[in-house]
Amino acid sequence: MTARSTLLARDLWGGYPGNEVLRGVNLTVTAGDAPVGIVGPSGMGKTTLVRFLRGTLRPSRGTVTYNGRNTAKMPRRDAKAFKAEVRFMSQDSLTITDPQLTVTRYLKGALAEARKGGRTHATSIEELLDAVALEERYAKRNMLTLSGGERQRVALAVALATRPEILVLDEPLTAVDPQARGAMARRITALTGRLGTAVVLVSHDLELVERMCTHVHFLADGTFVSSGPLGEVLAKAEHEAIREIAEAAPLAVQRFR
Ligand SMILES: Nc1ncnc2c1ncn2[C@@H]1O[C@H](COP(=O)(O)OP(=O)(O)OP(=O)(O)O)[C@@H](O)[C@H]1O
């Protein structure tokens, strides 16, 4: 049996000049794992953690490795494999430069990229659109004519088309309406489960996190102050920041606690 791909952050410290945002974060994500959520108050370092995982920021202490290789100083060949196998998507990660690009062409391009990298999978354009709750008629649409929420959904479908080992989503559905988000959560979880893609979901949207993630980490004061199923983390409220979030989201908390 081959070892499963693993992204590993070990005792991660660092941030920006004069602002040590993270102070000892440990995270292990392995392909095939159930989706994991990262939640916490604004400004506590969730996006900063994503930058460390991606290798665009270097930690002052600790390491991030992918299959044993340090992501902040990878040789070109490893960096290429890392980029193909660990996909990052944020709310504004989609830039369209080709004015003729249709949704189908865009998705086909992503499927071809997956094939070229030996990452074939039997997923049709229809299934990818269905996973992000877009009807088939969207296949013919020009990307430039889509709304912000529709573009985010296509961006997510494209990320799924490349069948990453690990998919890191940083507030991926901010422009999508709550009803569609609910439908997408179930379908994305089903598809990523089938593809063996481990999802890391960073979001303020507790309902989305609860729907998609069996396990969450709560980031505050530079570290994970509590981890477990969202309902348990909120109910235990081991940190003042958790109590504040639990109180600020009474409806969600009543349902999940
Ligand atoms: N490029 C940067 N240079 C300097 N400071 C930054 C930079 N990016 C973020 N910060 C600071 O680092 C801290 C953590 O920011 P980060 O964006 O990681 O938080 P977050 O938890 O993702 O917040 P939110 O939930 O609001 O997106 C904040 O105090 C922020 O002001």
The ligand as a MOL file (V3000), in Angstrom:
LIG
                    3D

  0  0  0     0  0            999 V3000
M  V30 BEGIN CTAB
M  V30 COUNTS 31 33 0 0 0
M  V30 BEGIN ATOM
M  V30 1 N 0.0920 41.1820 4.8460 0
M  V30 2 C -0.0320 41.4950 6.1440 0
M  V30 3 N 0.8540 42.3340 6.7440 0
M  V30 4 C 0.7470 42.6430 8.0620 0
M  V30 5 N -0.2220 42.1680 8.8690 0
M  V30 6 C -1.1190 41.3400 8.3240 0
M  V30 7 C -1.0780 40.9640 6.9450 0
M  V30 8 N -2.1130 40.1170 6.6910 0
M  V30 9 C -2.7640 39.9830 7.8790 0
M  V30 10 N -2.1760 40.7120 8.8490 0
M  V30 11 C -2.5860 40.7780 10.2630 0
M  V30 12 O -2.4210 39.4800 10.8190 0
M  V30 13 C -3.4900 39.1720 11.7070 0
M  V30 14 C -4.1800 37.8880 11.2450 0
M  V30 15 O -4.8010 38.1370 9.9870 0
M  V30 16 P -5.5770 37.0040 9.1800 0
M  V30 17 O -6.0190 37.5990 7.9110 0
M  V30 18 O -4.7160 35.8050 9.1370 0
M  V30 19 O -6.8090 36.7280 10.1590 0
M  V30 20 P -8.1350 35.8690 9.8960 0
M  V30 21 O -8.3260 35.0320 11.1080 0
M  V30 22 O -8.0340 35.1760 8.5880 0
M  V30 23 O -9.2210 37.0240 9.8240 0
M  V30 24 P -10.6340 37.0600 9.0630 0
M  V30 25 O -11.4620 36.0260 9.7520 0
M  V30 26 O -11.1090 38.4550 9.3390 0
M  V30 27 O -10.3920 36.7820 7.6200 0
M  V30 28 C -4.4050 40.3870 11.7210 0
M  V30 29 O -4.0670 41.1770 12.8310 0
M  V30 30 C -4.0550 41.1050 10.4290 0
M  V30 31 O -4.2570 42.4950 10.5710 0
M  V30 END ATOM
M  V30 BEGIN BOND
M  V30 1 1 1 2
M  V30 2 1 2 3
M  V30 3 2 2 7
M  V30 4 2 3 4
M  V30 5 1 4 5
M  V30 6 2 5 6
M  V30 7 1 6 7
M  V30 8 1 6 10
M  V30 9 1 7 8
M  V30 10 2 8 9
M  V30 11 1 9 10
M  V30 12 1 10 11
M  V30 13 1 11 12
M  V30 14 1 11 30
M  V30 15 1 12 13
M  V30 16 1 13 14
M  V30 17 1 13 28
M  V30 18 1 14 15
M  V30 19 1 15 16
M  V30 20 2 16 17
M  V30 21 1 16 18
M  V30 22 1 16 19
M  V30 23 1 19 20
M  V30 24 2 20 21
M  V30 25 1 20 22
M  V30 26 1 20 23
M  V30 27 1 23 24
M  V30 28 2 24 25
M  V30 29 1 24 26
M  V30 30 1 24 27
M  V30 31 1 28 29
M  V30 32 1 28 30
M  V30 33 1 30 31
M  V30 END BOND
M  V30 END CTAB
M  END
